[in-house]
Amino acid sequence: MRISDTKRKKIFEQILAHLYSVHPKPCFTAHIAREIARDEEFIKKLLIELKNKKLVKEIKKNSKGINYLRRCRWKLSDNAYNIYRQNQ
């Protein structure tokens, strides 16, 4: 099934709004998917697109500096956070 571009943009907005609301705390992909009520794989695909647009950062290490084996956390990039903050 294919999702229209307007719906994808709305889901992008929901992801960014959620990450803004919990900033500076990074969130796991599963947590974001649960909050937006979407599939984890679909959300991960969208998060990678947002990462390529430099709107989010991917964090692959835990607080002790050890790499995660199967998961990652996400947070808003500094530029995206500043733009959101100015528009609020």
N, C-alpha and C positions, 0 to 999 in steps of 0.2 A: 504494500500500500504506500502511496506517495502522499506527502503532506505539502500543502501549498506554501508558497514563499511568505505570504502574510501570516500564516499560522506559525511558521518557523520563527519569524521575527518576533512574534508575541512570546513564544517560548524562550527565545534569547533574552527578551526583556525580563521575563519572570526569573530566569537564572541570575541575571545581573542584579535584579532587585533583591533577591534573596542573599546573594553574596554581599551586597551593600549593607543589608540589615544586620549581618553578623560580623562585619568588618571590625577588627583585623584578624579575627579567628578564621583559619582555613577550614573548609568542610570537605568531607569525603564525598565521592560521587554518589554513593548510596543514600547519604543524607539529603543531598540536593534532589535526587530523584524522588525520594519519599515526600519531601516538602512540595514538590511541583506535581506529584502524582503521575509520573511518567516512568517508562522503562529505563533501567540503569544503562543499558548499552546505547540506547538512543540519546540519553543525556550525555554520556561520555563522548559520543560522536559530536554532539553540539559543543561541548566544552573544548574539544580539540580544535574545532573551527574558531571558537572565540580566542583560544590561545594563539592560533595563527594570525588573528587580527590584532593581537597584543592587548586584549581586553581583560584576560585573566592570566594568572600564573599557576603553573603546575608545581606542586611541592611533592617530591618523591622521597623525602627523608623525614624520619620522625624527630622528636625534640632532642633526642640523644645523638643525632647525626647518622643513624643507621638507615640504609635504604630499605624502603618497603619492597616486598617481593611481588605482590599482586595488586596493590592498590595505590592510590595517590590522593592528595588533598588539593583543593583549589581555592584561590582567593583572588579578589579583584587586583588588577595591576594598579600601581600608584596613579598613573594618568587617568585611568577609568574612574578611580575613586574620587579624584579631584573634580572631574567633570560632573559626576553625579552629585557631589557635595555642592557645587556651584548652582546646579539646577534645582536643588531642593529648597 
